[in-house]
Amino acid sequence: MDYNDYLKLATDYSIKQWGFDIVRFAGEEEGWRYFSCTRDGRPHYSSLPMAIRVNKHGEIETLEGDLRLRVNFMAYQLESKSQY
């Protein structure tokens, strides 16, 4: 699978599970690709973005705790670097 296949799987899962329409790539580690999922224009009082990981077989896992926070942080770091 290439990058776009992983992104499509993550986006479809995010929309189906939470109605989140923004999926940001956060990195790759040990065969898993990590993504941060959120929605456009969400109010400041809503919950934190969700985090998922996808492997080459198309399996998707929702991440919790410190790993969820780390994935969200990495996604925003990558996004801010690409803007410059």
Backbone as JSON Lines, residues from 0, in Angstrom:
{"i":0,"aa":"M","n":[0.84,-1.19,0.0],"ca":[0.0,0.0,0.0],"c":[0.88,1.24,0.0]}
{"i":1,"aa":"D","n":[0.4,2.26,-0.67],"ca":[1.14,3.52,-0.64],"c":[0.47,4.49,0.34]}
{"i":2,"aa":"Y","n":[1.07,5.65,0.47],"ca":[0.61,6.64,1.44],"c":[-0.88,6.96,1.27]}
{"i":3,"aa":"N","n":[-1.34,7.14,0.04],"ca":[-2.74,7.51,-0.19],"c":[-3.72,6.42,0.24]}
{"i":4,"aa":"D","n":[-3.32,5.15,0.14],"ca":[-4.16,4.05,0.61],"c":[-4.34,4.12,2.13]}
{"i":5,"aa":"Y","n":[-3.23,4.34,2.83],"ca":[-3.32,4.48,4.29],"c":[-4.19,5.67,4.68]}
{"i":6,"aa":"L","n":[-3.99,6.78,4.0],"ca":[-4.77,7.99,4.3],"c":[-6.25,7.77,4.05]}
{"i":7,"aa":"K","n":[-6.59,7.09,2.97],"ca":[-8.0,6.83,2.67],"c":[-8.63,5.94,3.74]}
{"i":8,"aa":"L","n":[-7.92,4.88,4.14],"ca":[-8.43,4.01,5.21],"c":[-8.65,4.8,6.5]}
{"i":9,"aa":"A","n":[-7.68,5.62,6.86],"ca":[-7.78,6.41,8.08],"c":[-8.93,7.41,7.99]}
{"i":10,"aa":"T","n":[-9.09,8.06,6.85],"ca":[-10.15,9.05,6.68],"c":[-11.52,8.4,6.74]}
{"i":11,"aa":"D","n":[-11.69,7.28,6.03],"ca":[-12.97,6.58,6.05],"c":[-13.34,6.13,7.46]}
{"i":12,"aa":"Y","n":[-12.37,5.6,8.2],"ca":[-12.6,5.15,9.57],"c":[-12.97,6.33,10.47]}
{"i":13,"aa":"S","n":[-12.25,7.42,10.32],"ca":[-12.48,8.61,11.14],"c":[-13.88,9.19,10.91]}
{"i":14,"aa":"I","n":[-14.3,9.25,9.67],"ca":[-15.64,9.77,9.36],"c":[-16.71,8.83,9.89]}
{"i":15,"aa":"K","n":[-16.51,7.54,9.69],"ca":[-17.5,6.55,10.13],"c":[-17.64,6.51,11.66]}
{"i":16,"aa":"Q","n":[-16.51,6.53,12.37],"ca":[-16.53,6.37,13.82],"c":[-16.92,7.65,14.57]}
{"i":17,"aa":"W","n":[-16.37,8.78,14.16],"ca":[-16.54,10.0,14.95],"c":[-17.08,11.18,14.17]}
{"i":18,"aa":"G","n":[-17.2,11.06,12.85],"ca":[-17.62,12.2,12.04],"c":[-16.52,13.24,11.89]}
{"i":19,"aa":"F","n":[-15.27,12.83,12.09],"ca":[-14.13,13.73,11.98],"c":[-13.66,13.76,10.53]}
{"i":20,"aa":"D","n":[-13.54,14.94,9.96],"ca":[-13.21,15.06,8.54],"c":[-11.77,15.49,8.27]}
{"i":21,"aa":"I","n":[-10.98,15.72,9.28],"ca":[-9.58,16.1,9.1],"c":[-8.7,14.99,9.66]}
{"i":22,"aa":"V","n":[-7.83,14.46,8.8],"ca":[-6.91,13.4,9.2],"c":[-5.5,13.86,8.85]}
{"i":23,"aa":"R","n":[-4.64,13.91,9.87],"ca":[-3.26,14.38,9.68],"c":[-2.29,13.24,9.94]}
{"i":24,"aa":"F","n":[-1.35,13.07,9.03],"ca":[-0.3,12.06,9.19],"c":[0.62,12.46,10.33]}
{"i":25,"aa":"A","n":[0.99,11.48,11.17],"ca":[1.84,11.78,12.32],"c":[3.17,11.04,12.29]}
{"i":26,"aa":"G","n":[3.32,10.06,11.44],"ca":[4.58,9.34,11.36],"c":[4.37,7.85,11.14]}
{"i":27,"aa":"E","n":[5.5,7.17,11.04],"ca":[5.48,5.73,10.81],"c":[6.46,5.06,11.76]}
{"i":28,"aa":"E","n":[6.06,3.91,12.29],"ca":[6.93,3.19,13.22],"c":[6.57,1.7,13.2]}
{"i":29,"aa":"E","n":[7.55,0.86,12.99],"ca":[7.39,-0.6,13.03],"c":[6.22,-1.09,12.18]}
{"i":30,"aa":"G","n":[6.08,-0.56,10.97],"ca":[5.03,-1.01,10.06],"c":[3.67,-0.38,10.26]}
{"i":31,"aa":"W","n":[3.53,0.47,11.24],"ca":[2.26,1.17,11.48],"c":[2.4,2.62,11.03]}
{"i":32,"aa":"R","n":[1.34,3.15,10.45],"ca":[1.28,4.58,10.13],"c":[0.28,5.21,11.09]}
{"i":33,"aa":"Y","n":[0.67,6.32,11.67],"ca":[-0.11,6.98,12.71],"c":[-0.79,8.23,12.16]}
{"i":34,"aa":"F","n":[-2.04,8.46,12.61],"ca":[-2.82,9.6,12.15],"c":[-3.57,10.24,13.31]}
{"i":35,"aa":"S","n":[-3.69,11.55,13.24],"ca":[-4.49,12.32,14.18],"c":[-5.77,12.71,13.46]}
{"i":36,"aa":"C","n":[-6.91,12.53,14.12],"ca":[-8.22,12.77,13.5],"c":[-9.0,13.8,14.3]}
{"i":37,"aa":"T","n":[-9.55,14.79,13.6],"ca":[-10.35,15.83,14.24],"c":[-11.36,16.35,13.23]}
{"i":38,"aa":"R","n":[-12.16,17.34,13.62],"ca":[-13.11,17.91,12.68],"c":[-12.87,19.4,12.52]}
{"i":39,"aa":"D","n":[-13.21,19.9,11.38],"ca":[-13.05,21.31,11.06],"c":[-14.01,22.14,11.91]}
{"i":40,"aa":"G","n":[-13.5,23.19,12.51],"ca":[-14.33,24.12,13.26],"c":[-14.9,23.59,14.55]}
{"i":41,"aa":"R","n":[-14.25,22.58,15.12],"ca":[-14.79,22.04,16.38],"c":[-14.65,23.08,17.49]}
{"i":42,"aa":"P","n":[-15.63,23.17,18.36],"ca":[-15.56,24.16,19.44],"c":[-14.39,23.89,20.39]}
{"i":43,"aa":"H","n":[-13.94,24.94,21.04],"ca":[-12.79,24.8,21.93],"c":[-13.07,23.9,23.12]}
{"i":44,"aa":"Y","n":[-14.33,23.65,23.43],"ca":[-14.65,22.83,24.6],"c":[-14.87,21.36,24.24]}
{"i":45,"aa":"S","n":[-14.7,20.98,22.97],"ca":[-14.88,19.57,22.61],"c":[-13.65,18.77,23.02]}
{"i":46,"aa":"S","n":[-13.76,17.47,22.9],"ca":[-12.68,16.59,23.33],"c":[-11.44,16.73,22.44]}
{"i":47,"aa":"L","n":[-10.35,16.16,22.91],"ca":[-9.11,16.14,22.14],"c":[-9.3,15.36,20.85]}
{"i":48,"aa":"P","n":[-8.47,15.63,19.85],"ca":[-8.52,14.82,18.63],"c":[-8.23,13.36,18.95]}
{"i":49,"aa":"M","n":[-8.77,12.48,18.15],"ca":[-8.53,11.05,18.3],"c":[-7.25,10.7,17.55]}
{"i":50,"aa":"A","n":[-6.68,9.55,17.87],"ca":[-5.48,9.08,17.19],"c":[-5.68,7.61,16.83]}
{"i":51,"aa":"I","n":[-5.25,7.25,15.62],"ca":[-5.36,5.87,15.16],"c":[-4.05,5.46,14.5]}
{"i":52,"aa":"R","n":[-3.91,4.16,14.3],"ca":[-2.79,3.65,13.54],"c":[-3.3,2.58,12.58]}
{"i":53,"aa":"V","n":[-2.66,2.5,11.42],"ca":[-3.06,1.59,10.36],"c":[-1.83,0.78,9.95]}
{"i":54,"aa":"N","n":[-2.0,-0.55,9.8],"ca":[-0.87,-1.36,9.33],"c":[-1.06,-1.72,7.86]}
{"i":55,"aa":"K","n":[-0.1,-2.44,7.29],"ca":[-0.12,-2.75,5.86],"c":[-1.24,-3.71,5.47]}
{"i":56,"aa":"H","n":[-1.86,-4.36,6.43],"ca":[-2.97,-5.27,6.17],"c":[-4.32,-4.55,6.24]}
{"i":57,"aa":"G","n":[-4.28,-3.26,6.54],"ca":[-5.51,-2.48,6.63],"c":[-6.18,-2.53,7.99]}
{"i":58,"aa":"E","n":[-5.5,-3.1,8.97],"ca":[-6.04,-3.14,10.34],"c":[-5.89,-1.76,10.96]}
{"i":59,"aa":"I","n":[-6.92,-1.32,11.67],"ca":[-6.92,0.01,12.29],"c":[-7.14,-0.15,13.79]}
{"i":60,"aa":"E","n":[-6.33,0.56,14.57],"ca":[-6.46,0.56,16.03],"c":[-6.61,1.98,16.53]}
{"i":61,"aa":"T","n":[-7.53,2.19,17.46],"ca":[-7.69,3.47,18.12],"c":[-6.69,3.52,19.28]}
{"i":62,"aa":"L","n":[-6.02,4.64,19.42],"ca":[-4.98,4.79,20.45],"c":[-5.52,5.58,21.64]}
{"i":63,"aa":"E","n":[-5.02,5.26,22.8],"ca":[-5.46,5.9,24.04],"c":[-4.27,6.41,24.84]}
{"i":64,"aa":"G","n":[-4.55,7.22,25.83],"ca":[-3.55,7.65,26.8],"c":[-2.42,8.47,26.22]}
{"i":65,"aa":"D","n":[-1.21,8.19,26.74],"ca":[-0.04,8.95,26.34],"c":[0.27,8.81,24.85]}
{"i":66,"aa":"L","n":[0.02,7.63,24.29],"ca":[0.29,7.41,22.87],"c":[-0.62,8.3,22.02]}
{"i":67,"aa":"R","n":[-1.86,8.45,22.42],"ca":[-2.8,9.33,21.71],"c":[-2.29,10.77,21.73]}
{"i":68,"aa":"L","n":[-1.85,11.23,22.87],"ca":[-1.33,12.6,22.98],"c":[-0.07,12.78,22.14]}
{"i":69,"aa":"R","n":[0.81,11.77,22.15],"ca":[2.04,11.86,21.37],"c":[1.76,11.91,19.87]}
{"i":70,"aa":"V","n":[0.83,11.1,19.4],"ca":[0.48,11.09,17.98],"c":[-0.11,12.43,17.57]}
{"i":71,"aa":"N","n":[-1.0,12.98,18.37],"ca":[-1.57,14.29,18.05],"c":[-0.5,15.38,18.02]}
{"i":72,"aa":"F","n":[0.43,15.34,18.97],"ca":[1.52,16.3,19.0],"c":[2.39,16.18,17.75]}
{"i":73,"aa":"M","n":[2.74,14.95,17.37],"ca":[3.58,14.72,16.2],"c":[2.9,15.19,14.91]}
{"i":74,"aa":"A","n":[1.6,14.97,14.8],"ca":[0.87,15.4,13.61],"c":[0.89,16.92,13.47]}
{"i":75,"aa":"Y","n":[0.69,17.62,14.57],"ca":[0.71,19.08,14.52],"c":[2.13,19.61,14.28]}
{"i":76,"aa":"Q","n":[3.13,18.91,14.79],"ca":[4.52,19.3,14.52],"c":[4.85,19.16,13.04]}
{"i":77,"aa":"L","n":[4.48,18.04,12.45],"ca":[4.73,17.82,11.02],"c":[4.0,18.84,10.16]}
{"i":78,"aa":"E","n":[2.78,19.17,10.55],"ca":[1.99,20.14,9.8],"c":[2.62,21.53,9.87]}
{"i":79,"aa":"S","n":[3.09,21.91,11.04],"ca":[3.67,23.25,11.19],"c":[5.0,23.36,10.43]}
{"i":80,"aa":"K","n":[5.76,22.27,10.34],"ca":[7.01,22.27,9.58],"c":[6.74,22.41,8.09]}
{"i":81,"aa":"S","n":[5.67,21.8,7.61],"ca":[5.38,21.83,6.17],"c":[4.85,23.19,5.73]}
{"i":82,"aa":"Q","n":[4.41,24.01,6.65],"ca":[3.88,25.33,6.3],"c":[4.99,26.34,6.02]}
{"i":83,"aa":"Y","n":[6.22,26.05,6.43],"ca":[7.32,26.99,6.26],"c":[8.2,26.63,5.1]}
